[in-house]
Amino acid sequence: MSDERRILLAEKTPFPEGLEERLRAQLTFLVEVDKLKTVLRQSPLIAADRRENDAEHSWHLAMMVVILAEHSDRPIDVGHTVRLVLLHDLVEIYAGDTPLYDSAAGTDQQDREAVAADELFALLPTDQAQRMRALWDEFEERRTPEAAFAKAMDRLQPLLLNWMARGGTWRTPGVTADDVRARKAVIGDASSALWEAGQRFIDEGERRGWSRSATVAEGGE
C-alpha cells in the first residue's frame, strides 16, 4: 500500500452518530469486506459464463467443508474449519488474487498478503483482530487438521470447476497435467480419499485433452 491512506467503503456513506465504538468498528469491517465480491479469480463458474469471485469461492469452500468433512483422514472441528475457509481469502481485497499457475505473480504473494492482513484485520476491535489474524495464520501454516482440510478444499474446489468447464485454467499456456497434479497434491495431506478422486479427475481430463501432457508440451505442440 502507498503512504496515502486507503479510503474505506464505510466512508462513502458515514454511519449515524452515536453508534457504540466497538459496533462501529465491526460494521466498518463488514462493509469493507464487501469488496471480496469484486475480486475475480481465474476459475470459471459452472452455472454461468463468467469467472467466479472470491466471495463465491469462499462460500463454496464452506459448503464443501460441511459436506466432505467425513473424508478427512483426521477428525476435524467442522465449525472451526468453516471459519478458516470463510476468511482465508479476505486479504485478497487489498493484495489481489494470485493465479495458481502464475509462478511470477507468486514470488511476493506471501509478503503482499501479510501486509494486507495487518491492514484489514486492524479495522476490527483489538480482540477480534487478533483472533482473525490467528485464524488466517493457521490456514497459511497448515499445521492443524482443520487448516490442512481447509487448504485441501481450496485446491479441490477449482479442480471441480475446471472439470465442469472441460479444462478451464488447466488450459493455461505452458501448464501441463503434471503441473496440475503437483499443485493439487496438497489435497492428499488432509484426505487420501479426496486426493485419489482428484487424481481420477486430472487423469481423465488429460486423457480427454482438457490439459496438456508433459510429452506434448516438450514436443512444442
C-alpha positions in Angstrom: 0.0 0.0 0.0 1.2 3.6 -0.7 1.6 6.2 2.0 -1.7 7.6 1.1 -4.5 6.5 3.4 -6.9 4.0 1.9 -10.5 5.2 1.6 -12.8 2.8 3.3 -16.2 1.8 1.8 -17.9 2.9 5.0 -16.7 6.4 4.5 -18.8 6.7 1.3 -22.0 6.8 3.4 -20.9 7.5 7.0 -22.8 5.7 9.8 -25.2 7.6 12.0 -23.8 9.5 15.0 -23.9 7.8 18.4 -23.0 4.2 17.4 -21.0 2.4 20.1 -17.3 2.4 19.1 -16.9 -1.4 19.1 -20.0 -1.9 16.9 -18.9 0.9 14.6 -15.5 -0.8 14.1 -17.3 -4.2 13.4 -19.7 -2.7 10.9 -16.8 -0.8 9.2 -15.0 -4.1 8.7 -18.2 -5.9 7.5 -18.8 -3.1 4.9 -15.1 -3.2 3.8 -15.1 -7.0 3.2 -18.0 -6.5 0.7 -15.1 -5.8 -1.7 -14.4 -9.5 -1.7 -17.3 -9.8 -4.2 -15.3 -7.7 -6.7 -12.1 -9.8 -6.6 -12.2 -12.0 -9.7 -10.5 -15.4 -9.7 -9.4 -17.3 -12.8 -11.7 -20.3 -12.3 -14.9 -20.3 -14.4 -18.3 -20.7 -12.8 -20.3 -23.8 -13.6 -23.7 -22.2 -13.8 -22.8 -19.0 -15.7 -20.4 -17.9 -18.4 -18.1 -15.8 -16.3 -15.3 -16.2 -13.7 -16.1 -16.7 -10.1 -15.3 -14.0 -7.5 -13.6 -14.6 -4.1 -16.8 -14.3 -2.1 -18.4 -17.1 -4.2 -15.3 -19.2 -3.9 -15.2 -18.8 -0.1 -18.9 -19.7 0.2 -18.4 -22.8 -1.9 -15.5 -23.9 0.2 -17.6 -23.6 3.4 -20.3 -25.8 1.8 -17.6 -28.3 0.8 -16.3 -28.5 4.4 -19.8 -29.2 5.7 -20.4 -31.9 3.1 -17.0 -33.5 2.8 -15.7 -33.4 6.3 -16.2 -37.1 6.7 -13.4 -37.7 4.2 -10.8 -36.1 6.4 -8.1 -38.5 7.4 -8.1 -36.9 10.9 -11.0 -35.7 13.0 -11.8 -32.1 12.4 -13.9 -29.4 14.0 -16.2 -28.5 11.2 -17.2 -25.1 12.5 -13.6 -24.1 13.0 -12.7 -25.3 9.5 -15.6 -23.3 8.1 -14.3 -20.2 9.8 -10.9 -20.8 8.2 -12.2 -21.1 4.6 -14.5 -18.1 5.0 -11.7 -15.7 6.0 -8.7 -17.2 4.2 -9.1 -15.0 1.0 -10.2 -11.8 2.7 -6.6 -10.4 2.3 -7.1 -10.5 -1.4 -9.3 -7.4 -1.0 -6.1 -5.5 -0.8 -3.5 -8.0 -2.1 -5.4 -9.2 -5.2 -5.9 -12.7 -6.4 -2.7 -14.6 -7.3 -3.4 -17.2 -10.0 -2.3 -20.7 -9.0 -0.3 -21.3 -12.2 1.4 -17.9 -12.3 4.8 -18.5 -10.7 6.0 -15.0 -11.3 3.0 -13.4 -9.5 3.5 -15.8 -6.6 7.0 -14.7 -5.8 5.9 -11.9 -3.4 2.4 -13.3 -2.6 3.2 -14.1 1.0 4.6 -10.6 1.7 1.7 -8.9 0.0 -0.9 -10.9 1.8 0.7 -10.5 5.2 0.7 -6.7 4.8 -2.9 -6.9 3.7 -3.8 -9.0 6.7 -2.3 -6.4 9.0 -4.2 -3.6 7.4 -7.6 -5.3 7.0 -7.9 -7.0 10.4 -6.8 -3.8 12.2 -10.3 -2.4 11.3 -11.8 -4.7 13.9 -11.7 -4.3 17.7 -8.3 -5.5 19.0 -9.5 -8.8 20.4 -11.3 -9.8 17.2 -8.5 -8.5 15.1 -6.1 -10.8 16.9 -8.4 -13.8 16.6 -9.0 -13.2 12.9 -5.3 -12.9 12.3 -4.6 -16.1 14.2 -7.1 -17.9 12.1 -5.6 -16.6 8.9 -2.1 -17.6 10.1 -3.4 -21.0 11.0 -4.7 -21.5 7.4 -1.5 -20.4 5.9 0.7 -22.6 8.1 -1.5 -25.7 7.7 -0.3 -27.2 11.0 -3.7 -28.3 12.3 -6.0 -30.9 10.9 -8.6 -28.2 10.3 -6.1 -26.0 8.3 -4.9 -28.9 6.3 -8.5 -29.8 5.3 -9.3 -26.2 4.6 -6.4 -26.0 2.2 -7.5 -29.2 0.6 -10.9 -27.7 -0.1 -9.2 -24.6 -1.5 -7.4 -26.8 -4.1 -10.3 -29.3 -4.7 -12.9 -26.7 -5.5 -11.2 -25.2 -8.6 -10.5 -28.7 -9.8 -14.2 -29.4 -9.8 -14.9 -26.1 -11.6 -12.2 -26.9 -14.2 -13.6 -30.4 -14.8 -17.0 -29.0 -15.4 -15.6 -26.4 -17.8 -13.7 -29.2 -19.6 -10.4 -27.7 -18.8 -10.7 -24.2 -17.6 -7.5 -23.0 -16.1 -5.9 -26.3 -17.0 -5.6 -24.9 -20.5 -3.4 -22.0 -19.3 -0.5 -21.7 -21.8 2.5 -23.6 -20.5 0.6 -25.6 -17.9 0.7 -29.4 -18.1 -1.3 -32.1 -16.4 1.8 -32.8 -14.3 1.7 -29.1 -13.1 -1.9 -29.6 -12.1 -1.0 -32.8 -10.1 1.8 -31.0 -8.4 -0.3 -28.0 -7.3 -3.2 -30.2 -6.2 -1.2 -32.8 -4.3 -1.7 -30.9 -1.1 -5.2 -32.4 -1.0 -3.6 -35.7 0.0 -2.2 -34.1 3.1 -5.7 -34.0 4.5 -7.6 -36.7 2.7 -6.3 -39.7 0.9 -9.8 -40.5 -0.4 -10.3 -37.0 -1.9 -6.9 -36.9 -3.4 -7.5 -40.3 -5.0 -10.7 -38.9 -6.5 -8.9 -35.7 -7.5 -6.3 -37.7 -9.4 -9.0 -39.5 -11.3 -10.4 -36.2 -12.5 -7.0 -35.0 -13.5 -6.0 -38.2 -15.3 -9.3 -38.3 -17.2 -9.0 -34.7 -18.1 -5.6 -35.3 -19.5 -6.9 -38.3 -21.4 -9.7 -36.2 -23.0 -7.2 -33.5 -24.0 -8.5 -30.9 -21.5 -5.0 -30.4 -20.2 -1.6 -30.9 -21.9 0.5 -33.9 -21.3 4.1 -33.2 -20.5 5.3 -35.1 -23.6 3.2 -32.9 -25.8 4.4 -29.7 -24.2 8.0 -30.8 -24.6 7.4 -31.5 -28.2 6.1 -28.0 -28.7 2.7 -28.9 -29.9 
